[in-house]
Amino acid sequence: MAAQVKRQYDNSRRLAQVRATRLRVVEAAKQLFIEQGYPATTLEAVADAAEVPLPTLYRLFRSKRALLTAVLEISFGGDDEPVSFVDRPAVQAALGEPDPAKLIDAFAAVARDFMDHSSGILHVLATAAQVDAEAADLLAEIRRQRHTGQARIVAALVKRGALDPSLKPAEAADFVYLLWSPDTHRILTVERGWTPKQYEAWLARAMRRTLLAQ
């Protein structure tokens, strides 16, 4: 019995070590991707920055694209918990908000947090997609998922009878996709120097005026 307990403890410790190593590699890769660009960053450079042997990196991530995918996934959620974005507590709380205006405000806060974590790496991906076919494929898939996910905001407003009757749901979903664009966030916060708080307030205001029945 004691031996069995010891084996379980050792396995738990090993898994924790693997998780910590994986996260260290992802953080190092994200930093290098942002500083040097995706095409110019080698797996050897990531291994050096993370202080892990190259074979270990390859065991954790089969390829450079797999590493980039992991960087994006952890950036989107803000951590390495295996929880999809739509199932995150903040998103579920926003979807469950009965008041349409408060629902939009809650999603503006979600967008701010999302962009805080992922805006930089999304810009790296968009830049890499211009010269790298794998990055282009990944960007296309992320954009598809983003549109599908953000359409849930419109569906929630339709369910509450709050969507502007002059808008078709598909059209409204396209408006949300535009307003939540990482390019828009970058223009406002990087080029124009807006604070995250200003961005959140603008997004909430723009979504209310665009989507809600007046």
PyMOL commands that place a pseudoatom at each C-alpha (Angstrom):
pseudoatom trace, name=CA, resn=MET, resi=1, chain=A, elem=C, hetatm=0, pos=[0.000, 0.000, 0.000]
pseudoatom trace, name=CA, resn=ALA, resi=2, chain=A, elem=C, hetatm=0, pos=[2.759, 2.429, 0.945]
pseudoatom trace, name=CA, resn=ALA, resi=3, chain=A, elem=C, hetatm=0, pos=[4.673, 1.590, -2.235]
pseudoatom trace, name=CA, resn=GLN, resi=4, chain=A, elem=C, hetatm=0, pos=[1.603, 2.329, -4.334]
pseudoatom trace, name=CA, resn=VAL, resi=5, chain=A, elem=C, hetatm=0, pos=[1.127, 5.708, -2.705]
pseudoatom trace, name=CA, resn=LYS, resi=6, chain=A, elem=C, hetatm=0, pos=[4.780, 6.543, -3.292]
pseudoatom trace, name=CA, resn=ARG, resi=7, chain=A, elem=C, hetatm=0, pos=[4.520, 5.701, -7.008]
pseudoatom trace, name=CA, resn=GLN, resi=8, chain=A, elem=C, hetatm=0, pos=[1.495, 7.985, -7.368]
pseudoatom trace, name=CA, resn=TYR, resi=9, chain=A, elem=C, hetatm=0, pos=[3.337, 10.825, -5.636]
pseudoatom trace, name=CA, resn=ASP, resi=10, chain=A, elem=C, hetatm=0, pos=[6.416, 10.407, -7.818]
pseudoatom trace, name=CA, resn=ASN, resi=11, chain=A, elem=C, hetatm=0, pos=[4.262, 10.412, -10.961]
pseudoatom trace, name=CA, resn=SER, resi=12, chain=A, elem=C, hetatm=0, pos=[2.482, 13.563, -9.837]
pseudoatom trace, name=CA, resn=ARG, resi=13, chain=A, elem=C, hetatm=0, pos=[5.796, 15.273, -9.211]
pseudoatom trace, name=CA, resn=ARG, resi=14, chain=A, elem=C, hetatm=0, pos=[7.102, 14.216, -12.614]
pseudoatom trace, name=CA, resn=LEU, resi=15, chain=A, elem=C, hetatm=0, pos=[4.001, 15.548, -14.363]
pseudoatom trace, name=CA, resn=ALA, resi=16, chain=A, elem=C, hetatm=0, pos=[4.374, 18.847, -12.528]
pseudoatom trace, name=CA, resn=GLN, resi=17, chain=A, elem=C, hetatm=0, pos=[7.994, 19.084, -13.661]
pseudoatom trace, name=CA, resn=VAL, resi=18, chain=A, elem=C, hetatm=0, pos=[7.011, 18.369, -17.270]
pseudoatom trace, name=CA, resn=ARG, resi=19, chain=A, elem=C, hetatm=0, pos=[4.303, 21.008, -17.105]
pseudoatom trace, name=CA, resn=ALA, resi=20, chain=A, elem=C, hetatm=0, pos=[6.715, 23.569, -15.673]
pseudoatom trace, name=CA, resn=THR, resi=21, chain=A, elem=C, hetatm=0, pos=[9.279, 22.798, -18.378]
pseudoatom trace, name=CA, resn=ARG, resi=22, chain=A, elem=C, hetatm=0, pos=[6.643, 23.040, -21.081]
pseudoatom trace, name=CA, resn=LEU, resi=23, chain=A, elem=C, hetatm=0, pos=[5.479, 26.412, -19.801]
pseudoatom trace, name=CA, resn=ARG, resi=24, chain=A, elem=C, hetatm=0, pos=[9.053, 27.696, -19.629]
pseudoatom trace, name=CA, resn=VAL, resi=25, chain=A, elem=C, hetatm=0, pos=[9.605, 26.717, -23.264]
pseudoatom trace, name=CA, resn=VAL, resi=26, chain=A, elem=C, hetatm=0, pos=[6.358, 28.403, -24.324]
pseudoatom trace, name=CA, resn=GLU, resi=27, chain=A, elem=C, hetatm=0, pos=[7.245, 31.629, -22.514]
pseudoatom trace, name=CA, resn=ALA, resi=28, chain=A, elem=C, hetatm=0, pos=[10.714, 31.674, -24.061]
pseudoatom trace, name=CA, resn=ALA, resi=29, chain=A, elem=C, hetatm=0, pos=[9.282, 31.005, -27.519]
pseudoatom trace, name=CA, resn=LYS, resi=30, chain=A, elem=C, hetatm=0, pos=[6.701, 33.761, -27.177]
pseudoatom trace, name=CA, resn=GLN, resi=31, chain=A, elem=C, hetatm=0, pos=[9.366, 36.267, -26.194]
pseudoatom trace, name=CA, resn=LEU, resi=32, chain=A, elem=C, hetatm=0, pos=[11.607, 35.288, -29.097]
pseudoatom trace, name=CA, resn=PHE, resi=33, chain=A, elem=C, hetatm=0, pos=[8.759, 35.219, -31.614]
pseudoatom trace, name=CA, resn=ILE, resi=34, chain=A, elem=C, hetatm=0, pos=[7.814, 38.778, -30.622]
pseudoatom trace, name=CA, resn=GLU, resi=35, chain=A, elem=C, hetatm=0, pos=[11.399, 40.053, -30.574]
pseudoatom trace, name=CA, resn=GLN, resi=36, chain=A, elem=C, hetatm=0, pos=[12.768, 38.293, -33.670]
pseudoatom trace, name=CA, resn=GLY, resi=37, chain=A, elem=C, hetatm=0, pos=[9.695, 37.216, -35.625]
pseudoatom trace, name=CA, resn=TYR, resi=38, chain=A, elem=C, hetatm=0, pos=[8.440, 33.689, -36.167]
pseudoatom trace, name=CA, resn=PRO, resi=39, chain=A, elem=C, hetatm=0, pos=[10.418, 32.781, -39.321]
pseudoatom trace, name=CA, resn=ALA, resi=40, chain=A, elem=C, hetatm=0, pos=[13.745, 33.949, -37.858]
pseudoatom trace, name=CA, resn=THR, resi=41, chain=A, elem=C, hetatm=0, pos=[13.362, 32.126, -34.535]
pseudoatom trace, name=CA, resn=THR, resi=42, chain=A, elem=C, hetatm=0, pos=[14.863, 28.652, -34.452]
pseudoatom trace, name=CA, resn=LEU, resi=43, chain=A, elem=C, hetatm=0, pos=[13.967, 25.836, -32.092]
pseudoatom trace, name=CA, resn=GLU, resi=44, chain=A, elem=C, hetatm=0, pos=[17.617, 25.785, -31.055]
pseudoatom trace, name=CA, resn=ALA, resi=45, chain=A, elem=C, hetatm=0, pos=[17.323, 29.407, -29.946]
pseudoatom trace, name=CA, resn=VAL, resi=46, chain=A, elem=C, hetatm=0, pos=[14.154, 28.627, -27.998]
pseudoatom trace, name=CA, resn=ALA, resi=47, chain=A, elem=C, hetatm=0, pos=[15.824, 25.680, -26.280]
pseudoatom trace, name=CA, resn=ASP, resi=48, chain=A, elem=C, hetatm=0, pos=[18.773, 27.873, -25.294]
pseudoatom trace, name=CA, resn=ALA, resi=49, chain=A, elem=C, hetatm=0, pos=[16.520, 30.640, -23.986]
pseudoatom trace, name=CA, resn=ALA, resi=50, chain=A, elem=C, hetatm=0, pos=[14.414, 28.176, -21.987]
pseudoatom trace, name=CA, resn=GLU, resi=51, chain=A, elem=C, hetatm=0, pos=[17.549, 26.363, -20.781]
pseudoatom trace, name=CA, resn=VAL, resi=52, chain=A, elem=C, hetatm=0, pos=[16.290, 22.943, -21.845]
pseudoatom trace, name=CA, resn=PRO, resi=53, chain=A, elem=C, hetatm=0, pos=[17.994, 20.356, -24.061]
pseudoatom trace, name=CA, resn=LEU, resi=54, chain=A, elem=C, hetatm=0, pos=[16.857, 20.423, -27.673]
pseudoatom trace, name=CA, resn=PRO, resi=55, chain=A, elem=C, hetatm=0, pos=[15.694, 16.767, -27.561]
pseudoatom trace, name=CA, resn=THR, resi=56, chain=A, elem=C, hetatm=0, pos=[13.460, 17.669, -24.608]
pseudoatom trace, name=CA, resn=LEU, resi=57, chain=A, elem=C, hetatm=0, pos=[11.912, 20.493, -26.610]
pseudoatom trace, name=CA, resn=TYR, resi=58, chain=A, elem=C, hetatm=0, pos=[11.213, 18.088, -29.473]
pseudoatom trace, name=CA, resn=ARG, resi=59, chain=A, elem=C, hetatm=0, pos=[9.590, 15.620, -27.065]
pseudoatom trace, name=CA, resn=LEU, resi=60, chain=A, elem=C, hetatm=0, pos=[7.280, 18.354, -25.798]
pseudoatom trace, name=CA, resn=PHE, resi=61, chain=A, elem=C, hetatm=0, pos=[6.535, 19.892, -29.203]
pseudoatom trace, name=CA, resn=ARG, resi=62, chain=A, elem=C, hetatm=0, pos=[6.738, 17.914, -32.415]
pseudoatom trace, name=CA, resn=SER, resi=63, chain=A, elem=C, hetatm=0, pos=[7.474, 20.921, -34.594]
pseudoatom trace, name=CA, resn=LYS, resi=64, chain=A, elem=C, hetatm=0, pos=[7.875, 24.673, -34.681]
pseudoatom trace, name=CA, resn=ARG, resi=65, chain=A, elem=C, hetatm=0, pos=[4.233, 25.025, -35.703]
pseudoatom trace, name=CA, resn=ALA, resi=66, chain=A, elem=C, hetatm=0, pos=[3.150, 22.919, -32.718]
pseudoatom trace, name=CA, resn=LEU, resi=67, chain=A, elem=C, hetatm=0, pos=[5.154, 25.237, -30.473]
pseudoatom trace, name=CA, resn=LEU, resi=68, chain=A, elem=C, hetatm=0, pos=[3.555, 28.312, -32.027]
pseudoatom trace, name=CA, resn=THR, resi=69, chain=A, elem=C, hetatm=0, pos=[0.117, 26.746, -31.549]
pseudoatom trace, name=CA, resn=ALA, resi=70, chain=A, elem=C, hetatm=0, pos=[0.888, 26.183, -27.867]
pseudoatom trace, name=CA, resn=VAL, resi=71, chain=A, elem=C, hetatm=0, pos=[2.076, 29.782, -27.504]
pseudoatom trace, name=CA, resn=LEU, resi=72, chain=A, elem=C, hetatm=0, pos=[-1.185, 31.013, -29.009]
pseudoatom trace, name=CA, resn=GLU, resi=73, chain=A, elem=C, hetatm=0, pos=[-3.403, 28.751, -26.911]
pseudoatom trace, name=CA, resn=ILE, resi=74, chain=A, elem=C, hetatm=0, pos=[-1.756, 29.754, -23.651]
pseudoatom trace, name=CA, resn=SER, resi=75, chain=A, elem=C, hetatm=0, pos=[-1.805, 33.421, -24.666]
pseudoatom trace, name=CA, resn=PHE, resi=76, chain=A, elem=C, hetatm=0, pos=[-5.525, 33.258, -25.444]
pseudoatom trace, name=CA, resn=GLY, resi=77, chain=A, elem=C, hetatm=0, pos=[-6.410, 31.776, -22.075]
pseudoatom trace, name=CA, resn=GLY, resi=78, chain=A, elem=C, hetatm=0, pos=[-3.773, 33.568, -20.048]
pseudoatom trace, name=CA, resn=ASP, resi=79, chain=A, elem=C, hetatm=0, pos=[-2.551, 30.267, -18.539]
pseudoatom trace, name=CA, resn=ASP, resi=80, chain=A, elem=C, hetatm=0, pos=[-1.918, 26.645, -19.463]
pseudoatom trace, name=CA, resn=GLU, resi=81, chain=A, elem=C, hetatm=0, pos=[-5.100, 25.226, -17.952]
pseudoatom trace, name=CA, resn=PRO, resi=82, chain=A, elem=C, hetatm=0, pos=[-6.788, 22.809, -20.404]
pseudoatom trace, name=CA, resn=VAL, resi=83, chain=A, elem=C, hetatm=0, pos=[-9.972, 24.881, -20.633]
pseudoatom trace, name=CA, resn=SER, resi=84, chain=A, elem=C, hetatm=0, pos=[-11.356, 26.173, -23.919]
pseudoatom trace, name=CA, resn=PHE, resi=85, chain=A, elem=C, hetatm=0, pos=[-11.833, 29.918, -24.233]
pseudoatom trace, name=CA, resn=VAL, resi=86, chain=A, elem=C, hetatm=0, pos=[-15.640, 29.738, -24.332]
pseudoatom trace, name=CA, resn=ASP, resi=87, chain=A, elem=C, hetatm=0, pos=[-15.641, 27.693, -21.112]
pseudoatom trace, name=CA, resn=ARG, resi=88, chain=A, elem=C, hetatm=0, pos=[-13.535, 30.213, -19.201]
pseudoatom trace, name=CA, resn=PRO, resi=89, chain=A, elem=C, hetatm=0, pos=[-15.393, 31.629, -16.166]
pseudoatom trace, name=CA, resn=ALA, resi=90, chain=A, elem=C, hetatm=0, pos=[-15.367, 35.228, -17.438]
pseudoatom trace, name=CA, resn=VAL, resi=91, chain=A, elem=C, hetatm=0, pos=[-16.849, 34.211, -20.799]
pseudoatom trace, name=CA, resn=GLN, resi=92, chain=A, elem=C, hetatm=0, pos=[-19.507, 32.029, -19.193]
pseudoatom trace, name=CA, resn=ALA, resi=93, chain=A, elem=C, hetatm=0, pos=[-20.406, 34.823, -16.779]
pseudoatom trace, name=CA, resn=ALA, resi=94, chain=A, elem=C, hetatm=0, pos=[-20.742, 37.274, -19.677]
pseudoatom trace, name=CA, resn=LEU, resi=95, chain=A, elem=C, hetatm=0, pos=[-22.934, 34.877, -21.668]
pseudoatom trace, name=CA, resn=GLY, resi=96, chain=A, elem=C, hetatm=0, pos=[-25.140, 34.405, -18.620]
pseudoatom trace, name=CA, resn=GLU, resi=97, chain=A, elem=C, hetatm=0, pos=[-25.662, 38.134, -17.980]
pseudoatom trace, name=CA, resn=PRO, resi=98, chain=A, elem=C, hetatm=0, pos=[-29.409, 38.822, -18.415]
pseudoatom trace, name=CA, resn=ASP, resi=99, chain=A, elem=C, hetatm=0, pos=[-29.040, 42.557, -19.075]
pseudoatom trace, name=CA, resn=PRO, resi=100, chain=A, elem=C, hetatm=0, pos=[-27.922, 43.173, -22.709]
pseudoatom trace, name=CA, resn=ALA, resi=101, chain=A, elem=C, hetatm=0, pos=[-25.917, 46.299, -21.929]
pseudoatom trace, name=CA, resn=LYS, resi=102, chain=A, elem=C, hetatm=0, pos=[-24.133, 44.617, -19.028]
pseudoatom trace, name=CA, resn=LEU, resi=103, chain=A, elem=C, hetatm=0, pos=[-23.506, 41.591, -21.243]
pseudoatom trace, name=CA, resn=ILE, resi=104, chain=A, elem=C, hetatm=0, pos=[-21.717, 43.822, -23.737]
pseudoatom trace, name=CA, resn=ASP, resi=105, chain=A, elem=C, hetatm=0, pos=[-19.743, 45.528, -20.971]
pseudoatom trace, name=CA, resn=ALA, resi=106, chain=A, elem=C, hetatm=0, pos=[-18.670, 42.124, -19.663]
pseudoatom trace, name=CA, resn=PHE, resi=107, chain=A, elem=C, hetatm=0, pos=[-17.504, 41.062, -23.106]
pseudoatom trace, name=CA, resn=ALA, resi=108, chain=A, elem=C, hetatm=0, pos=[-15.570, 44.297, -23.531]
pseudoatom trace, name=CA, resn=ALA, resi=109, chain=A, elem=C, hetatm=0, pos=[-13.688, 43.357, -20.361]
pseudoatom trace, name=CA, resn=VAL, resi=110, chain=A, elem=C, hetatm=0, pos=[-13.113, 39.856, -21.762]
pseudoatom trace, name=CA, resn=ALA, resi=111, chain=A, elem=C, hetatm=0, pos=[-11.750, 41.376, -24.970]
pseudoatom trace, name=CA, resn=ARG, resi=112, chain=A, elem=C, hetatm=0, pos=[-9.410, 43.669, -23.056]
pseudoatom trace, name=CA, resn=ASP, resi=113, chain=A, elem=C, hetatm=0, pos=[-7.996, 40.761, -21.066]
pseudoatom trace, name=CA, resn=PHE, resi=114, chain=A, elem=C, hetatm=0, pos=[-7.694, 38.627, -24.198]
pseudoatom trace, name=CA, resn=MET, resi=115, chain=A, elem=C, hetatm=0, pos=[-5.829, 41.343, -26.075]
pseudoatom trace, name=CA, resn=ASP, resi=116, chain=A, elem=C, hetatm=0, pos=[-3.551, 42.047, -23.112]
pseudoatom trace, name=CA, resn=HIS, resi=117, chain=A, elem=C, hetatm=0, pos=[-2.343, 38.446, -23.309]
pseudoatom trace, name=CA, resn=SER, resi=118, chain=A, elem=C, hetatm=0, pos=[-2.378, 37.793, -27.039]
pseudoatom trace, name=CA, resn=SER, resi=119, chain=A, elem=C, hetatm=0, pos=[-2.172, 40.986, -29.115]
pseudoatom trace, name=CA, resn=GLY, resi=120, chain=A, elem=C, hetatm=0, pos=[1.601, 40.824, -29.510]
pseudoatom trace, name=CA, resn=ILE, resi=121, chain=A, elem=C, hetatm=0, pos=[1.758, 37.191, -30.592]
pseudoatom trace, name=CA, resn=LEU, resi=122, chain=A, elem=C, hetatm=0, pos=[-1.218, 37.612, -32.931]
pseudoatom trace, name=CA, resn=HIS, resi=123, chain=A, elem=C, hetatm=0, pos=[0.673, 40.411, -34.664]
pseudoatom trace, name=CA, resn=VAL, resi=124, chain=A, elem=C, hetatm=0, pos=[3.656, 38.079, -34.988]
pseudoatom trace, name=CA, resn=LEU, resi=125, chain=A, elem=C, hetatm=0, pos=[1.411, 35.428, -36.527]
pseudoatom trace, name=CA, resn=ALA, resi=126, chain=A, elem=C, hetatm=0, pos=[-0.150, 37.861, -39.004]
pseudoatom trace, name=CA, resn=THR, resi=127, chain=A, elem=C, hetatm=0, pos=[3.293, 39.050, -40.071]
pseudoatom trace, name=CA, resn=ALA, resi=128, chain=A, elem=C, hetatm=0, pos=[4.634, 35.505, -40.375]
pseudoatom trace, name=CA, resn=ALA, resi=129, chain=A, elem=C, hetatm=0, pos=[1.617, 34.471, -42.450]
pseudoatom trace, name=CA, resn=GLN, resi=130, chain=A, elem=C, hetatm=0, pos=[2.824, 36.727, -45.251]
pseudoatom trace, name=CA, resn=VAL, resi=131, chain=A, elem=C, hetatm=0, pos=[5.902, 34.555, -45.823]
pseudoatom trace, name=CA, resn=ASP, resi=132, chain=A, elem=C, hetatm=0, pos=[5.205, 31.230, -44.113]
pseudoatom trace, name=CA, resn=ALA, resi=133, chain=A, elem=C, hetatm=0, pos=[2.525, 28.829, -45.391]
pseudoatom trace, name=CA, resn=GLU, resi=134, chain=A, elem=C, hetatm=0, pos=[2.098, 27.035, -42.066]
pseudoatom trace, name=CA, resn=ALA, resi=135, chain=A, elem=C, hetatm=0, pos=[1.610, 30.334, -40.247]
pseudoatom trace, name=CA, resn=ALA, resi=136, chain=A, elem=C, hetatm=0, pos=[-0.906, 31.402, -42.909]
pseudoatom trace, name=CA, resn=ASP, resi=137, chain=A, elem=C, hetatm=0, pos=[-2.917, 28.214, -42.390]
pseudoatom trace, name=CA, resn=LEU, resi=138, chain=A, elem=C, hetatm=0, pos=[-2.862, 28.684, -38.628]
pseudoatom trace, name=CA, resn=LEU, resi=139, chain=A, elem=C, hetatm=0, pos=[-3.936, 32.319, -38.922]
pseudoatom trace, name=CA, resn=ALA, resi=140, chain=A, elem=C, hetatm=0, pos=[-6.851, 31.371, -41.179]
pseudoatom trace, name=CA, resn=GLU, resi=141, chain=A, elem=C, hetatm=0, pos=[-8.020, 28.774, -38.666]
pseudoatom trace, name=CA, resn=ILE, resi=142, chain=A, elem=C, hetatm=0, pos=[-7.750, 31.187, -35.750]
pseudoatom trace, name=CA, resn=ARG, resi=143, chain=A, elem=C, hetatm=0, pos=[-9.731, 33.805, -37.652]
pseudoatom trace, name=CA, resn=ARG, resi=144, chain=A, elem=C, hetatm=0, pos=[-12.441, 31.242, -38.402]
pseudoatom trace, name=CA, resn=GLN, resi=145, chain=A, elem=C, hetatm=0, pos=[-12.612, 30.235, -34.755]
pseudoatom trace, name=CA, resn=ARG, resi=146, chain=A, elem=C, hetatm=0, pos=[-12.647, 33.871, -33.660]
pseudoatom trace, name=CA, resn=HIS, resi=147, chain=A, elem=C, hetatm=0, pos=[-15.618, 34.693, -35.880]
pseudoatom trace, name=CA, resn=THR, resi=148, chain=A, elem=C, hetatm=0, pos=[-17.502, 31.605, -34.694]
pseudoatom trace, name=CA, resn=GLY, resi=149, chain=A, elem=C, hetatm=0, pos=[-16.818, 32.369, -31.059]
pseudoatom trace, name=CA, resn=GLN, resi=150, chain=A, elem=C, hetatm=0, pos=[-17.683, 36.046, -31.252]
pseudoatom trace, name=CA, resn=ALA, resi=151, chain=A, elem=C, hetatm=0, pos=[-20.955, 35.229, -33.005]
pseudoatom trace, name=CA, resn=ARG, resi=152, chain=A, elem=C, hetatm=0, pos=[-22.096, 33.881, -29.626]
pseudoatom trace, name=CA, resn=ILE, resi=153, chain=A, elem=C, hetatm=0, pos=[-22.376, 37.469, -28.440]
pseudoatom trace, name=CA, resn=VAL, resi=154, chain=A, elem=C, hetatm=0, pos=[-24.907, 38.183, -31.184]
pseudoatom trace, name=CA, resn=ALA, resi=155, chain=A, elem=C, hetatm=0, pos=[-26.770, 34.951, -30.461]
pseudoatom trace, name=CA, resn=ALA, resi=156, chain=A, elem=C, hetatm=0, pos=[-27.039, 35.965, -26.796]
pseudoatom trace, name=CA, resn=LEU, resi=157, chain=A, elem=C, hetatm=0, pos=[-28.491, 39.352, -27.771]
pseudoatom trace, name=CA, resn=VAL, resi=158, chain=A, elem=C, hetatm=0, pos=[-30.970, 37.716, -30.164]
pseudoatom trace, name=CA, resn=LYS, resi=159, chain=A, elem=C, hetatm=0, pos=[-32.056, 35.372, -27.374]
pseudoatom trace, name=CA, resn=ARG, resi=160, chain=A, elem=C, hetatm=0, pos=[-32.784, 38.409, -25.197]
pseudoatom trace, name=CA, resn=GLY, resi=161, chain=A, elem=C, hetatm=0, pos=[-34.605, 40.257, -27.971]
pseudoatom trace, name=CA, resn=ALA, resi=162, chain=A, elem=C, hetatm=0, pos=[-32.010, 43.020, -27.743]
pseudoatom trace, name=CA, resn=LEU, resi=163, chain=A, elem=C, hetatm=0, pos=[-30.359, 42.982, -31.179]
pseudoatom trace, name=CA, resn=ASP, resi=164, chain=A, elem=C, hetatm=0, pos=[-31.087, 46.000, -33.370]
pseudoatom trace, name=CA, resn=PRO, resi=165, chain=A, elem=C, hetatm=0, pos=[-33.953, 44.816, -35.617]
pseudoatom trace, name=CA, resn=SER, resi=166, chain=A, elem=C, hetatm=0, pos=[-32.352, 46.496, -38.607]
pseudoatom trace, name=CA, resn=LEU, resi=167, chain=A, elem=C, hetatm=0, pos=[-29.439, 44.050, -38.364]
pseudoatom trace, name=CA, resn=LYS, resi=168, chain=A, elem=C, hetatm=0, pos=[-29.340, 40.481, -39.554]
pseudoatom trace, name=CA, resn=PRO, resi=169, chain=A, elem=C, hetatm=0, pos=[-27.500, 38.218, -37.076]
pseudoatom trace, name=CA, resn=ALA, resi=170, chain=A, elem=C, hetatm=0, pos=[-24.854, 37.309, -39.656]
pseudoatom trace, name=CA, resn=GLU, resi=171, chain=A, elem=C, hetatm=0, pos=[-24.233, 40.991, -40.363]
pseudoatom trace, name=CA, resn=ALA, resi=172, chain=A, elem=C, hetatm=0, pos=[-24.046, 41.759, -36.651]
pseudoatom trace, name=CA, resn=ALA, resi=173, chain=A, elem=C, hetatm=0, pos=[-21.535, 38.928, -36.168]
pseudoatom trace, name=CA, resn=ASP, resi=174, chain=A, elem=C, hetatm=0, pos=[-19.342, 40.502, -38.838]
pseudoatom trace, name=CA, resn=PHE, resi=175, chain=A, elem=C, hetatm=0, pos=[-19.503, 43.823, -36.989]
pseudoatom trace, name=CA, resn=VAL, resi=176, chain=A, elem=C, hetatm=0, pos=[-18.338, 42.157, -33.765]
pseudoatom trace, name=CA, resn=TYR, resi=177, chain=A, elem=C, hetatm=0, pos=[-15.545, 40.435, -35.676]
pseudoatom trace, name=CA, resn=LEU, resi=178, chain=A, elem=C, hetatm=0, pos=[-14.411, 43.832, -36.959]
pseudoatom trace, name=CA, resn=LEU, resi=179, chain=A, elem=C, hetatm=0, pos=[-14.639, 45.595, -33.603]
pseudoatom trace, name=CA, resn=TRP, resi=180, chain=A, elem=C, hetatm=0, pos=[-12.731, 42.792, -31.843]
pseudoatom trace, name=CA, resn=SER, resi=181, chain=A, elem=C, hetatm=0, pos=[-10.032, 42.709, -34.525]
pseudoatom trace, name=CA, resn=PRO, resi=182, chain=A, elem=C, hetatm=0, pos=[-6.472, 42.495, -33.154]
pseudoatom trace, name=CA, resn=ASP, resi=183, chain=A, elem=C, hetatm=0, pos=[-5.550, 45.049, -35.826]
pseudoatom trace, name=CA, resn=THR, resi=184, chain=A, elem=C, hetatm=0, pos=[-8.015, 47.545, -34.337]
pseudoatom trace, name=CA, resn=HIS, resi=185, chain=A, elem=C, hetatm=0, pos=[-6.614, 46.915, -30.870]
pseudoatom trace, name=CA, resn=ARG, resi=186, chain=A, elem=C, hetatm=0, pos=[-3.059, 47.419, -32.116]
pseudoatom trace, name=CA, resn=ILE, resi=187, chain=A, elem=C, hetatm=0, pos=[-3.923, 50.676, -33.899]
pseudoatom trace, name=CA, resn=LEU, resi=188, chain=A, elem=C, hetatm=0, pos=[-5.508, 52.124, -30.775]
pseudoatom trace, name=CA, resn=THR, resi=189, chain=A, elem=C, hetatm=0, pos=[-3.111, 50.862, -28.089]
pseudoatom trace, name=CA, resn=VAL, resi=190, chain=A, elem=C, hetatm=0, pos=[0.209, 50.773, -29.957]
pseudoatom trace, name=CA, resn=GLU, resi=191, chain=A, elem=C, hetatm=0, pos=[-0.055, 53.405, -32.686]
pseudoatom trace, name=CA, resn=ARG, resi=192, chain=A, elem=C, hetatm=0, pos=[-2.289, 55.824, -30.806]
pseudoatom trace, name=CA, resn=GLY, resi=193, chain=A, elem=C, hetatm=0, pos=[-1.102, 54.998, -27.294]
pseudoatom trace, name=CA, resn=TRP, resi=194, chain=A, elem=C, hetatm=0, pos=[-4.468, 54.241, -25.705]
pseudoatom trace, name=CA, resn=THR, resi=195, chain=A, elem=C, hetatm=0, pos=[-4.507, 52.553, -22.316]
pseudoatom trace, name=CA, resn=PRO, resi=196, chain=A, elem=C, hetatm=0, pos=[-6.227, 49.169, -21.893]
pseudoatom trace, name=CA, resn=LYS, resi=197, chain=A, elem=C, hetatm=0, pos=[-8.945, 50.950, -19.910]
pseudoatom trace, name=CA, resn=GLN, resi=198, chain=A, elem=C, hetatm=0, pos=[-9.592, 53.359, -22.794]
pseudoatom trace, name=CA, resn=TYR, resi=199, chain=A, elem=C, hetatm=0, pos=[-9.741, 50.469, -25.242]
pseudoatom trace, name=CA, resn=GLU, resi=200, chain=A, elem=C, hetatm=0, pos=[-12.264, 48.597, -23.090]
pseudoatom trace, name=CA, resn=ALA, resi=201, chain=A, elem=C, hetatm=0, pos=[-14.484, 51.658, -22.696]
pseudoatom trace, name=CA, resn=TRP, resi=202, chain=A, elem=C, hetatm=0, pos=[-14.404, 52.385, -26.427]
pseudoatom trace, name=CA, resn=LEU, resi=203, chain=A, elem=C, hetatm=0, pos=[-15.211, 48.782, -27.325]
pseudoatom trace, name=CA, resn=ALA, resi=204, chain=A, elem=C, hetatm=0, pos=[-18.168, 48.638, -24.950]
pseudoatom trace, name=CA, resn=ARG, resi=205, chain=A, elem=C, hetatm=0, pos=[-19.504, 51.912, -26.318]
pseudoatom trace, name=CA, resn=ALA, resi=206, chain=A, elem=C, hetatm=0, pos=[-19.017, 50.884, -29.952]
pseudoatom trace, name=CA, resn=MET, resi=207, chain=A, elem=C, hetatm=0, pos=[-20.690, 47.504, -29.418]
pseudoatom trace, name=CA, resn=ARG, resi=208, chain=A, elem=C, hetatm=0, pos=[-23.663, 49.054, -27.651]
pseudoatom trace, name=CA, resn=ARG, resi=209, chain=A, elem=C, hetatm=0, pos=[-24.221, 51.614, -30.400]
pseudoatom trace, name=CA, resn=THR, resi=210, chain=A, elem=C, hetatm=0, pos=[-23.736, 49.065, -33.167]
pseudoatom trace, name=CA, resn=LEU, resi=211, chain=A, elem=C, hetatm=0, pos=[-25.685, 46.098, -31.837]
pseudoatom trace, name=CA, resn=LEU, resi=212, chain=A, elem=C, hetatm=0, pos=[-28.389, 47.154, -29.415]
pseudoatom trace, name=CA, resn=ALA, resi=213, chain=A, elem=C, hetatm=0, pos=[-31.893, 48.187, -30.339]
pseudoatom trace, name=CA, resn=GLN, resi=214, chain=A, elem=C, hetatm=0, pos=[-32.203, 51.904, -29.705]
for i in range(1, 214): cmd.bond("trace and resi %d" % i, "trace and resi %d" % (i + 1))
show_as sticks, trace
zoom trace
